[in-house]
């Protein structure tokens, strides 16, 4: 499920099965599946949190580089989308600034963020011995560049519910507090359990509670999962490994469901396709600039073509867009459609660049 080609295949299958296809995933069926989606988003956010530990000088430098890449990408894409905002306009419930910000957030993550935390896949030092250092740096920056977008996306969703920026920040902090309490309770239960079955049940309950709370409040499920993952990573212990193991197992079928539902829900009128192509072009330019800036922060060991290595978007952008759709309602469909077009286009572009790099 971490391969972009598999994600694209599931998107296409979802489109075929959806209301505009053979209608196996009809509108009524999708309405029954919808409550599961926040749980999948929580699982994805939790894995990002579990993989965000930056111990040591080198890791902290890579975290700074990833944050720089994400900040530059979000800023450039948001600004570019605001420039073309008159071509789509806003709605009374979803203003154009929200669409621009969410698309900027969708553009920032890279493919590596959909994988498992380094600790669960063997650790970065082992990877350094097996592969070139430059590739490991690119992968690690891709692991870490989702942190800032998840936080910004959570604040943007809260701002949609609050009258001011201060109220939005307070609302986001309250949501983080709820997630923290739920995560702490689950960690206590799992740390005192010696049975893998019990641990798996408690982890499932953790994801369900976090997803249900975020969906009820119409806030970011990704942010709730990130807070839980960061807390579990910080407290550590055997419970951390158990939660990481079980979340990773739950994540795969849940993300498959997310991609199928996204493919079924995407609506692509001609004007939105053109807007999606514009988003793709702006994202590509922003990623190249962001990669250049991140290289300066990461140091001489970083690959010179870091921006090209981070072009592949993975599925976090689609997850952000789906979160926006859940929070904003039908008026958020534009974000999902444009982000899906951008994801498919970015992955095709990245696939075209990789063979040329190999040939050189």
Short mmCIF file of the C-alpha atoms (twelve columns), coordinates in Angstrom:
data_MODEL
# 
_entry.id   MODEL 
# 
loop_
_atom_site.group_PDB 
_atom_site.id 
_atom_site.type_symbol 
_atom_site.label_atom_id 
_atom_site.label_alt_id 
_atom_site.label_comp_id 
_atom_site.label_asym_id 
_atom_site.label_seq_id 
_atom_site.Cartn_x 
_atom_site.Cartn_y 
_atom_site.Cartn_z 
_atom_site.pdbx_PDB_model_num 
ATOM 1   C CA . UNK A 1   0.000   0.000   0.000   1 
ATOM 2   C CA . UNK A 2   2.960   2.348   0.067   1 
ATOM 3   C CA . UNK A 3   3.507   2.143   -3.691  1 
ATOM 4   C CA . UNK A 4   2.033   4.976   -5.674  1 
ATOM 5   C CA . UNK A 5   1.240   2.659   -8.596  1 
ATOM 6   C CA . UNK A 6   -1.014  0.583   -6.347  1 
ATOM 7   C CA . UNK A 7   -2.691  3.739   -5.063  1 
ATOM 8   C CA . UNK A 8   -3.412  4.925   -8.610  1 
ATOM 9   C CA . UNK A 9   -4.818  1.524   -9.498  1 
ATOM 10  C CA . UNK A 10  -7.196  1.616   -6.537  1 
ATOM 11  C CA . UNK A 11  -8.305  5.131   -7.487  1 
ATOM 12  C CA . UNK A 12  -9.163  3.926   -10.985 1 
ATOM 13  C CA . UNK A 13  -10.968 0.865   -9.631  1 
ATOM 14  C CA . UNK A 14  -12.963 3.120   -7.316  1 
ATOM 15  C CA . UNK A 15  -13.944 5.331   -10.252 1 
ATOM 16  C CA . UNK A 16  -15.148 2.273   -12.188 1 
ATOM 17  C CA . UNK A 17  -17.135 0.966   -9.215  1 
ATOM 18  C CA . UNK A 18  -18.562 4.373   -8.270  1 
ATOM 19  C CA . UNK A 19  -21.804 6.171   -9.112  1 
ATOM 20  C CA . UNK A 20  -20.446 7.284   -12.493 1 
ATOM 21  C CA . UNK A 21  -19.312 3.740   -13.290 1 
ATOM 22  C CA . UNK A 22  -21.055 0.420   -12.694 1 
ATOM 23  C CA . UNK A 23  -22.564 1.804   -9.440  1 
ATOM 24  C CA . UNK A 24  -21.402 -1.020  -7.219  1 
ATOM 25  C CA . UNK A 25  -20.268 1.745   -4.864  1 
ATOM 26  C CA . UNK A 26  -23.460 3.734   -5.189  1 
ATOM 27  C CA . UNK A 27  -24.189 6.935   -3.292  1 
ATOM 28  C CA . UNK A 28  -26.143 4.962   -0.701  1 
ATOM 29  C CA . UNK A 29  -23.318 2.464   -0.208  1 
ATOM 30  C CA . UNK A 30  -20.789 5.278   0.119   1 
ATOM 31  C CA . UNK A 31  -22.904 6.866   2.844   1 
ATOM 32  C CA . UNK A 32  -22.567 3.655   4.886   1 
ATOM 33  C CA . UNK A 33  -18.793 3.518   4.327   1 
ATOM 34  C CA . UNK A 34  -18.148 7.177   5.191   1 
ATOM 35  C CA . UNK A 35  -17.974 6.724   9.005   1 
ATOM 36  C CA . UNK A 36  -14.947 4.439   8.570   1 
ATOM 37  C CA . UNK A 37  -12.895 7.042   6.690   1 
ATOM 38  C CA . UNK A 38  -11.907 9.187   9.719   1 
ATOM 39  C CA . UNK A 39  -10.493 6.040   11.343  1 
ATOM 40  C CA . UNK A 40  -8.270  5.476   8.304   1 
ATOM 41  C CA . UNK A 41  -7.119  9.091   8.411   1 
ATOM 42  C CA . UNK A 42  -6.309  8.762   12.119  1 
ATOM 43  C CA . UNK A 43  -4.223  5.656   11.388  1 
ATOM 44  C CA . UNK A 44  -2.269  7.515   8.721   1 
ATOM 45  C CA . UNK A 45  -1.666  10.494  11.012  1 
ATOM 46  C CA . UNK A 46  -0.574  8.171   13.830  1 
ATOM 47  C CA . UNK A 47  2.036   6.532   11.603  1 
ATOM 48  C CA . UNK A 48  3.399   9.949   10.679  1 
ATOM 49  C CA . UNK A 49  3.689   10.753  14.382  1 
ATOM 50  C CA . UNK A 50  5.322   7.425   15.194  1 
ATOM 51  C CA . UNK A 51  7.917   8.033   12.485  1 
ATOM 52  C CA . UNK A 52  8.720   11.622  13.426  1 
ATOM 53  C CA . UNK A 53  11.242  11.034  16.178  1 
ATOM 54  C CA . UNK A 54  14.301  13.185  15.424  1 
ATOM 55  C CA . UNK A 55  17.053  12.025  17.756  1 
ATOM 56  C CA . UNK A 56  20.562  13.224  17.172  1 
ATOM 57  C CA . UNK A 57  22.009  16.174  15.350  1 
ATOM 58  C CA . UNK A 58  21.639  14.652  11.891  1 
ATOM 59  C CA . UNK A 59  17.966  13.779  12.350  1 
ATOM 60  C CA . UNK A 60  17.154  17.249  13.662  1 
ATOM 61  C CA . UNK A 61  18.821  18.764  10.634  1 
ATOM 62  C CA . UNK A 62  16.740  16.567  8.332   1 
ATOM 63  C CA . UNK A 63  13.610  17.580  10.258  1 
ATOM 64  C CA . UNK A 64  14.496  21.234  9.654   1 
ATOM 65  C CA . UNK A 65  15.067  20.496  5.967   1 
ATOM 66  C CA . UNK A 66  11.728  18.693  5.665   1 
ATOM 67  C CA . UNK A 67  9.930   21.541  7.429   1 
ATOM 68  C CA . UNK A 68  11.567  24.023  5.071   1 
ATOM 69  C CA . UNK A 69  10.473  22.032  2.030   1 
ATOM 70  C CA . UNK A 70  6.908   21.782  3.343   1 
ATOM 71  C CA . UNK A 71  6.701   25.479  4.280   1 
ATOM 72  C CA . UNK A 72  7.964   26.636  0.884   1 
ATOM 73  C CA . UNK A 73  5.625   24.274  -0.969  1 
ATOM 74  C CA . UNK A 74  2.557   25.270  1.055   1 
ATOM 75  C CA . UNK A 75  3.312   28.982  0.644   1 
ATOM 76  C CA . UNK A 76  3.942   28.844  -3.106  1 
ATOM 77  C CA . UNK A 77  1.006   26.586  -3.938  1 
ATOM 78  C CA . UNK A 78  -1.392  28.566  -1.720  1 
ATOM 79  C CA . UNK A 79  -0.288  31.813  -3.338  1 
ATOM 80  C CA . UNK A 80  -0.571  30.354  -6.822  1 
ATOM 81  C CA . UNK A 81  -4.047  28.999  -6.153  1 
ATOM 82  C CA . UNK A 82  -5.171  32.362  -4.808  1 
ATOM 83  C CA . UNK A 83  -4.013  33.983  -8.043  1 
ATOM 84  C CA . UNK A 84  -6.262  31.689  -10.092 1 
ATOM 85  C CA . UNK A 85  -9.092  31.822  -7.548  1 
ATOM 86  C CA . UNK A 86  -11.327 34.012  -9.756  1 
ATOM 87  C CA . UNK A 87  -11.531 31.128  -12.238 1 
ATOM 88  C CA . UNK A 88  -13.409 28.940  -9.771  1 
ATOM 89  C CA . UNK A 89  -14.750 31.388  -7.189  1 
ATOM 90  C CA . UNK A 90  -15.762 30.564  -3.652  1 
ATOM 91  C CA . UNK A 91  -18.993 29.552  -2.004  1 
ATOM 92  C CA . UNK A 92  -20.797 30.975  0.958   1 
ATOM 93  C CA . UNK A 93  -19.676 28.067  3.152   1 
ATOM 94  C CA . UNK A 94  -16.214 27.369  1.688   1 
ATOM 95  C CA . UNK A 95  -14.308 30.554  0.796   1 
ATOM 96  C CA . UNK A 96  -11.585 30.620  -1.823  1 
ATOM 97  C CA . UNK A 97  -8.840  31.087  0.784   1 
ATOM 98  C CA . UNK A 98  -9.775  27.775  2.382   1 
ATOM 99  C CA . UNK A 99  -9.589  25.961  -0.972  1 
ATOM 100 C CA . UNK A 100 -6.196  27.548  -1.677  1 
ATOM 101 C CA . UNK A 101 -4.780  26.692  1.753   1 
ATOM 102 C CA . UNK A 102 -6.020  23.099  1.643   1 
ATOM 103 C CA . UNK A 103 -4.546  22.613  -1.823  1 
ATOM 104 C CA . UNK A 104 -1.269  24.014  -0.539  1 
ATOM 105 C CA . UNK A 105 -1.403  21.503  2.302   1 
ATOM 106 C CA . UNK A 106 -2.264  18.693  -0.128  1 
ATOM 107 C CA . UNK A 107 0.756   19.593  -2.278  1 
ATOM 108 C CA . UNK A 108 3.377   19.458  0.473   1 
ATOM 109 C CA . UNK A 109 3.689   15.748  1.454   1 
ATOM 110 C CA . UNK A 110 5.837   13.286  -0.464  1 
ATOM 111 C CA . UNK A 111 5.475   9.575   -1.122  1 
ATOM 112 C CA . UNK A 112 7.582   8.332   1.771   1 
ATOM 113 C CA . UNK A 113 5.081   9.597   4.332   1 
ATOM 114 C CA . UNK A 114 2.673   6.762   3.530   1 
ATOM 115 C CA . UNK A 115 5.169   4.158   4.717   1 
ATOM 116 C CA . UNK A 116 5.930   2.732   8.123   1 
ATOM 117 C CA . UNK A 117 8.089   4.504   10.700  1 
ATOM 118 C CA . UNK A 118 11.837  3.842   10.266  1 
ATOM 119 C CA . UNK A 119 11.917  1.980   13.572  1 
ATOM 120 C CA . UNK A 120 9.303   -0.484  12.247  1 
ATOM 121 C CA . UNK A 121 11.048  -1.066  8.939   1 
ATOM 122 C CA . UNK A 122 14.508  -1.746  10.270  1 
ATOM 123 C CA . UNK A 123 15.830  1.658   11.230  1 
ATOM 124 C CA . UNK A 124 17.664  4.367   9.348   1 
ATOM 125 C CA . UNK A 125 21.199  3.173   10.249  1 
ATOM 126 C CA . UNK A 126 20.515  -0.211  8.633   1 
ATOM 127 C CA . UNK A 127 19.161  1.526   5.562   1 
ATOM 128 C CA . UNK A 128 22.303  3.646   5.411   1 
ATOM 129 C CA . UNK A 129 24.411  0.484   5.249   1 
ATOM 130 C CA . UNK A 130 22.239  -1.056  2.523   1 
ATOM 131 C CA . UNK A 131 21.775  1.945   0.232   1 
ATOM 132 C CA . UNK A 132 23.399  5.217   -0.638  1 
ATOM 133 C CA . UNK A 133 23.289  7.968   1.934   1 
ATOM 134 C CA . UNK A 134 21.652  10.416  -0.486  1 
ATOM 135 C CA . UNK A 135 18.679  8.121   -1.075  1 
ATOM 136 C CA . UNK A 136 18.195  7.639   2.660   1 
ATOM 137 C CA . UNK A 137 18.253  11.407  3.203   1 
ATOM 138 C CA . UNK A 138 15.618  11.895  0.491   1 
ATOM 139 C CA . UNK A 139 13.440  9.173   2.027   1 
ATOM 140 C CA . UNK A 140 13.793  10.618  5.505   1 
ATOM 141 C CA . UNK A 141 12.907  14.133  4.347   1 
ATOM 142 C CA . UNK A 142 9.858   12.578  2.683   1 
ATOM 143 C CA . UNK A 143 8.995   10.909  5.985   1 
ATOM 144 C CA . UNK A 144 9.150   14.176  7.904   1 
ATOM 145 C CA . UNK A 145 7.656   16.709  5.492   1 
ATOM 146 C CA . UNK A 146 4.099   15.814  6.500   1 
ATOM 147 C CA . UNK A 147 4.326   17.222  10.015  1 
ATOM 148 C CA . UNK A 148 3.871   20.906  9.192   1 
ATOM 149 C CA . UNK A 149 1.093   20.340  6.600   1 
ATOM 150 C CA . UNK A 150 -0.929  18.238  9.055   1 
ATOM 151 C CA . UNK A 151 -0.738  21.008  11.653  1 
ATOM 152 C CA . UNK A 152 -1.599  23.730  9.141   1 
ATOM 153 C CA . UNK A 153 -4.442  21.657  7.708   1 
ATOM 154 C CA . UNK A 154 -5.852  21.091  11.186  1 
ATOM 155 C CA . UNK A 155 -5.808  24.827  11.920  1 
ATOM 156 C CA . UNK A 156 -7.428  25.596  8.540   1 
ATOM 157 C CA . UNK A 157 -10.257 23.143  9.230   1 
ATOM 158 C CA . UNK A 158 -10.736 24.672  12.678  1 
ATOM 159 C CA . UNK A 159 -10.782 28.167  11.150  1 
ATOM 160 C CA . UNK A 160 -13.667 27.059  8.955   1 
ATOM 161 C CA . UNK A 161 -15.633 26.536  12.183  1 
ATOM 162 C CA . UNK A 162 -14.326 29.525  14.148  1 
ATOM 163 C CA . UNK A 163 -14.923 33.257  13.619  1 
ATOM 164 C CA . UNK A 164 -11.264 34.287  14.020  1 
ATOM 165 C CA . UNK A 165 -7.728  32.960  13.825  1 
ATOM 166 C CA . UNK A 166 -7.361  33.025  17.608  1 
ATOM 167 C CA . UNK A 167 -10.567 31.036  18.061  1 
ATOM 168 C CA . UNK A 168 -9.429  28.584  15.370  1 
ATOM 169 C CA . UNK A 169 -6.110  28.029  17.140  1 
ATOM 170 C CA . UNK A 170 -7.909  27.503  20.453  1 
ATOM 171 C CA . UNK A 171 -10.310 25.029  18.836  1 
ATOM 172 C CA . UNK A 172 -7.408  23.103  17.270  1 
ATOM 173 C CA . UNK A 173 -5.629  22.995  20.629  1 
ATOM 174 C CA . UNK A 174 -8.776  21.657  22.303  1 
ATOM 175 C CA . UNK A 175 -9.015  18.932  19.658  1 
ATOM 176 C CA . UNK A 176 -5.362  18.068  20.305  1 
ATOM 177 C CA . UNK A 177 -6.110  17.893  24.034  1 
ATOM 178 C CA . UNK A 178 -8.943  15.422  23.429  1 
ATOM 179 C CA . UNK A 179 -6.665  13.294  21.242  1 
ATOM 180 C CA . UNK A 180 -3.952  13.411  23.899  1 
ATOM 181 C CA . UNK A 181 -6.311  12.187  26.636  1 
ATOM 182 C CA . UNK A 182 -7.563  9.315   24.466  1 
ATOM 183 C CA . UNK A 183 -4.009  8.344   23.494  1 
ATOM 184 C CA . UNK A 184 -2.835  8.407   27.113  1 
ATOM 185 C CA . UNK A 185 -5.707  6.168   28.218  1 
ATOM 186 C CA . UNK A 186 -5.011  3.692   25.410  1 
ATOM 187 C CA . UNK A 187 -1.282  3.681   26.181  1 
ATOM 188 C CA . UNK A 188 -1.954  2.882   29.834  1 
ATOM 189 C CA . UNK A 189 -4.244  -0.018  28.904  1 
ATOM 190 C CA . UNK A 190 -1.861  -1.435  26.312  1 
ATOM 191 C CA . UNK A 191 1.219   -1.090  28.539  1 
ATOM 192 C CA . UNK A 192 -0.489  -3.225  31.200  1 
ATOM 193 C CA . UNK A 193 -1.622  -5.908  28.753  1 
ATOM 194 C CA . UNK A 194 0.564   -8.886  27.877  1 
ATOM 195 C CA . UNK A 195 -1.780  -10.416 25.314  1 
ATOM 196 C CA . UNK A 196 -1.345  -9.404  21.670  1 
ATOM 197 C CA . UNK A 197 -5.062  -9.881  21.119  1 
ATOM 198 C CA . UNK A 198 -5.913  -7.440  23.899  1 
ATOM 199 C CA . UNK A 199 -3.340  -4.976  22.610  1 
ATOM 200 C CA . UNK A 200 -4.851  -5.160  19.135  1 
ATOM 201 C CA . UNK A 201 -8.345  -4.556  20.540  1 
ATOM 202 C CA . UNK A 202 -7.158  -1.523  22.523  1 
ATOM 203 C CA . UNK A 203 -5.374  -0.121  19.464  1 
ATOM 204 C CA . UNK A 204 -8.523  -0.533  17.399  1 
ATOM 205 C CA . UNK A 205 -10.483 1.247   20.129  1 
ATOM 206 C CA . UNK A 206 -7.898  4.058   20.088  1 
ATOM 207 C CA . UNK A 207 -8.356  4.583   16.346  1 
ATOM 208 C CA . UNK A 208 -12.148 4.405   16.586  1 
ATOM 209 C CA . UNK A 209 -12.348 6.929   19.428  1 
ATOM 210 C CA . UNK A 210 -9.959  9.362   17.769  1 
ATOM 211 C CA . UNK A 211 -11.700 9.100   14.424  1 
ATOM 212 C CA . UNK A 212 -15.157 9.417   15.949  1 
ATOM 213 C CA . UNK A 213 -14.227 12.463  18.019  1 
ATOM 214 C CA . UNK A 214 -12.626 14.252  15.067  1 
ATOM 215 C CA . UNK A 215 -15.552 13.477  12.781  1 
ATOM 216 C CA . UNK A 216 -18.112 14.584  15.366  1 
ATOM 217 C CA . UNK A 217 -16.325 17.917  15.772  1 
ATOM 218 C CA . UNK A 218 -15.739 18.228  11.978  1 
ATOM 219 C CA . UNK A 219 -12.037 18.735  12.630  1 
ATOM 220 C CA . UNK A 220 -8.860  17.106  11.353  1 
ATOM 221 C CA . UNK A 221 -8.640  13.359  11.924  1 
ATOM 222 C CA . UNK A 222 -5.076  13.489  10.601  1 
ATOM 223 C CA . UNK A 223 -4.113  15.971  13.316  1 
ATOM 224 C CA . UNK A 224 -5.715  13.810  16.010  1 
ATOM 225 C CA . UNK A 225 -3.786  10.787  14.769  1 
ATOM 226 C CA . UNK A 226 -0.560  12.801  14.626  1 
ATOM 227 C CA . UNK A 227 -0.968  13.957  18.233  1 
ATOM 228 C CA . UNK A 228 -1.595  10.380  19.370  1 
ATOM 229 C CA . UNK A 229 1.398   9.099   17.414  1 
ATOM 230 C CA . UNK A 230 3.696   11.804  18.797  1 
ATOM 231 C CA . UNK A 231 2.575   11.040  22.353  1 
ATOM 232 C CA . UNK A 232 3.091   7.304   21.988  1 
ATOM 233 C CA . UNK A 233 6.505   7.864   20.370  1 
ATOM 234 C CA . UNK A 234 7.490   10.216  23.204  1 
ATOM 235 C CA . UNK A 235 6.497   7.923   26.090  1 
ATOM 236 C CA . UNK A 236 8.038   4.895   24.355  1 
ATOM 237 C CA . UNK A 237 8.209   1.473   25.924  1 
ATOM 238 C CA . UNK A 238 6.820   -1.869  24.681  1 
ATOM 239 C CA . UNK A 239 3.389   -0.272  24.252  1 
ATOM 240 C CA . UNK A 240 4.812   2.011   21.568  1 
ATOM 241 C CA . UNK A 241 6.016   -0.952  19.529  1 
ATOM 242 C CA . UNK A 242 2.705   -2.755  19.977  1 
ATOM 243 C CA . UNK A 243 0.688   0.277   18.875  1 
ATOM 244 C CA . UNK A 244 2.969   0.895   15.898  1 
ATOM 245 C CA . UNK A 245 2.703   -2.741  14.821  1 
ATOM 246 C CA . UNK A 246 -1.077  -2.849  15.064  1 
ATOM 247 C CA . UNK A 247 -1.675  0.573   13.498  1 
ATOM 248 C CA . UNK A 248 0.470   -0.490  10.551  1 
ATOM 249 C CA . UNK A 249 -1.643  -3.619  10.113  1 
ATOM 250 C CA . UNK A 250 -4.898  -1.668  10.335  1 
ATOM 251 C CA . UNK A 251 -3.608  1.036   8.019   1 
ATOM 252 C CA . UNK A 252 -3.275  -1.106  4.895   1 
ATOM 253 C CA . UNK A 253 -6.910  -2.217  4.447   1 
ATOM 254 C CA . UNK A 254 -8.185  1.144   5.684   1 
ATOM 255 C CA . UNK A 255 -6.122  3.061   3.140   1 
ATOM 256 C CA . UNK A 256 -7.274  0.727   0.388   1 
ATOM 257 C CA . UNK A 257 -10.813 1.654   1.386   1 
ATOM 258 C CA . UNK A 258 -9.920  5.376   1.379   1 
ATOM 259 C CA . UNK A 259 -8.551  5.164   -2.156  1 
ATOM 260 C CA . UNK A 260 -11.537 3.208   -3.469  1 
ATOM 261 C CA . UNK A 261 -13.973 5.686   -1.930  1 
ATOM 262 C CA . UNK A 262 -11.954 8.641   -3.237  1 
ATOM 263 C CA . UNK A 263 -12.033 7.231   -6.751  1 
ATOM 264 C CA . UNK A 264 -15.778 6.711   -6.472  1 
ATOM 265 C CA . UNK A 265 -16.400 10.226  -5.122  1 
ATOM 266 C CA . UNK A 266 -14.220 12.240  -7.487  1 
ATOM 267 C CA . UNK A 267 -16.225 14.442  -9.833  1 
ATOM 268 C CA . UNK A 268 -14.279 15.923  -12.765 1 
ATOM 269 C CA . UNK A 269 -16.119 18.528  -14.816 1 
ATOM 270 C CA . UNK A 270 -13.903 20.036  -17.557 1 
ATOM 271 C CA . UNK A 271 -13.263 23.253  -15.623 1 
ATOM 272 C CA . UNK A 272 -12.004 21.302  -12.608 1 
ATOM 273 C CA . UNK A 273 -9.671  19.228  -14.787 1 
ATOM 274 C CA . UNK A 274 -8.085  22.430  -16.066 1 
ATOM 275 C CA . UNK A 275 -7.768  23.683  -12.512 1 
ATOM 276 C CA . UNK A 276 -6.166  20.362  -11.543 1 
ATOM 277 C CA . UNK A 277 -3.572  20.720  -14.301 1 
ATOM 278 C CA . UNK A 278 -2.790  24.226  -13.055 1 
ATOM 279 C CA . UNK A 279 -2.385  22.826  -9.547  1 
ATOM 280 C CA . UNK A 280 -0.034  20.145  -10.910 1 
ATOM 281 C CA . UNK A 281 2.189   22.713  -12.623 1 
ATOM 282 C CA . UNK A 282 2.341   24.972  -9.571  1 
ATOM 283 C CA . UNK A 283 3.046   22.008  -7.258  1 
ATOM 284 C CA . UNK A 284 5.880   20.791  -9.466  1 
ATOM 285 C CA . UNK A 285 7.546   24.206  -9.479  1 
ATOM 286 C CA . UNK A 286 6.991   24.603  -5.726  1 
ATOM 287 C CA . UNK A 287 8.484   21.181  -4.963  1 
ATOM 288 C CA . UNK A 288 11.583  21.971  -6.987  1 
ATOM 289 C CA . UNK A 289 12.044  25.262  -5.120  1 
ATOM 290 C CA . UNK A 290 11.265  23.608  -1.791  1 
ATOM 291 C CA . UNK A 291 13.731  20.803  -2.510  1 
ATOM 292 C CA . UNK A 292 16.432  23.347  -3.337  1 
ATOM 293 C CA . UNK A 293 15.794  25.175  -0.057  1 
ATOM 294 C CA . UNK A 294 15.751  21.889  1.887   1 
ATOM 295 C CA . UNK A 295 19.095  20.882  0.352   1 
ATOM 296 C CA . UNK A 296 20.675  24.057  1.730   1 
ATOM 297 C CA . UNK A 297 19.379  23.203  5.206   1 
ATOM 298 C CA . UNK A 298 20.215  19.480  5.096   1 
ATOM 299 C CA . UNK A 299 23.857  20.079  4.279   1 
ATOM 300 C CA . UNK A 300 26.353  18.774  1.726   1 
ATOM 301 C CA . UNK A 301 25.317  15.130  2.171   1 
ATOM 302 C CA . UNK A 302 21.846  15.850  0.737   1 
ATOM 303 C CA . UNK A 303 21.193  14.989  -2.916  1 
ATOM 304 C CA . UNK A 304 21.305  17.937  -5.304  1 
ATOM 305 C CA . UNK A 305 18.092  16.760  -6.976  1 
ATOM 306 C CA . UNK A 306 16.128  16.510  -3.722  1 
ATOM 307 C CA . UNK A 307 13.173  18.374  -5.238  1 
ATOM 308 C CA . UNK A 308 12.883  15.767  -8.016  1 
ATOM 309 C CA . UNK A 309 13.106  12.958  -5.451  1 
ATOM 310 C CA . UNK A 310 10.167  14.514  -3.568  1 
ATOM 311 C CA . UNK A 311 7.906   14.963  -6.608  1 
ATOM 312 C CA . UNK A 312 6.030   11.719  -6.000  1 
ATOM 313 C CA . UNK A 313 3.129   12.784  -3.759  1 
ATOM 314 C CA . UNK A 314 2.061   9.521   -2.168  1 
ATOM 315 C CA . UNK A 315 -1.467  9.422   -0.787  1 
ATOM 316 C CA . UNK A 316 -1.316  11.942  2.055   1 
ATOM 317 C CA . UNK A 317 -2.471  14.711  -0.274  1 
ATOM 318 C CA . UNK A 318 -5.601  12.731  -1.054  1 
ATOM 319 C CA . UNK A 319 -6.054  12.078  2.672   1 
ATOM 320 C CA . UNK A 320 -5.922  15.840  3.367   1 
ATOM 321 C CA . UNK A 321 -8.482  16.478  0.630   1 
ATOM 322 C CA . UNK A 322 -10.774 13.760  1.944   1 
ATOM 323 C CA . UNK A 323 -10.508 15.258  5.418   1 
ATOM 324 C CA . UNK A 324 -11.522 18.627  3.955   1 
ATOM 325 C CA . UNK A 325 -14.509 17.012  2.239   1 
ATOM 326 C CA . UNK A 326 -15.598 15.394  5.499   1 
ATOM 327 C CA . UNK A 327 -15.302 18.694  7.393   1 
ATOM 328 C CA . UNK A 328 -16.616 21.122  4.771   1 
ATOM 329 C CA . UNK A 329 -19.332 18.961  3.245   1 
ATOM 330 C CA . UNK A 330 -20.158 18.766  -0.484  1 
ATOM 331 C CA . UNK A 331 -18.611 22.189  -1.119  1 
ATOM 332 C CA . UNK A 332 -15.230 20.605  -0.396  1 
ATOM 333 C CA . UNK A 333 -15.518 18.336  -3.444  1 
ATOM 334 C CA . UNK A 334 -13.396 20.752  -5.476  1 
ATOM 335 C CA . UNK A 335 -10.416 20.190  -3.184  1 
ATOM 336 C CA . UNK A 336 -10.720 16.403  -3.472  1 
ATOM 337 C CA . UNK A 337 -11.032 16.428  -7.263  1 
ATOM 338 C CA . UNK A 338 -8.157  18.841  -7.850  1 
ATOM 339 C CA . UNK A 339 -5.901  17.060  -5.351  1 
ATOM 340 C CA . UNK A 340 -6.638  13.728  -7.046  1 
ATOM 341 C CA . UNK A 341 -5.754  15.114  -10.473 1 
ATOM 342 C CA . UNK A 342 -2.577  16.597  -9.018  1 
ATOM 343 C CA . UNK A 343 -1.646  13.334  -7.312  1 
ATOM 344 C CA . UNK A 344 -2.080  11.280  -10.475 1 
ATOM 345 C CA . UNK A 345 -0.237  13.831  -12.594 1 
ATOM 346 C CA . UNK A 346 2.622   14.208  -10.110 1 
ATOM 347 C CA . UNK A 347 3.103   10.469  -9.889  1 
ATOM 348 C CA . UNK A 348 3.177   10.123  -13.686 1 
ATOM 349 C CA . UNK A 349 5.668   12.986  -13.881 1 
ATOM 350 C CA . UNK A 350 7.856   11.403  -11.193 1 
ATOM 351 C CA . UNK A 351 7.742   8.083   -13.056 1 
ATOM 352 C CA . UNK A 352 8.966   9.813   -16.227 1 
ATOM 353 C CA . UNK A 353 11.840  11.493  -14.386 1 
ATOM 354 C CA . UNK A 354 13.118  8.355   -12.626 1 
ATOM 355 C CA . UNK A 355 14.057  6.383   -15.790 1 
ATOM 356 C CA . UNK A 356 16.055  9.388   -17.063 1 
ATOM 357 C CA . UNK A 357 17.927  9.563   -13.759 1 
ATOM 358 C CA . UNK A 358 18.726  5.849   -13.974 1 
ATOM 359 C CA . UNK A 359 19.983  6.264   -17.553 1 
ATOM 360 C CA . UNK A 360 22.259  9.103   -16.565 1 
# 
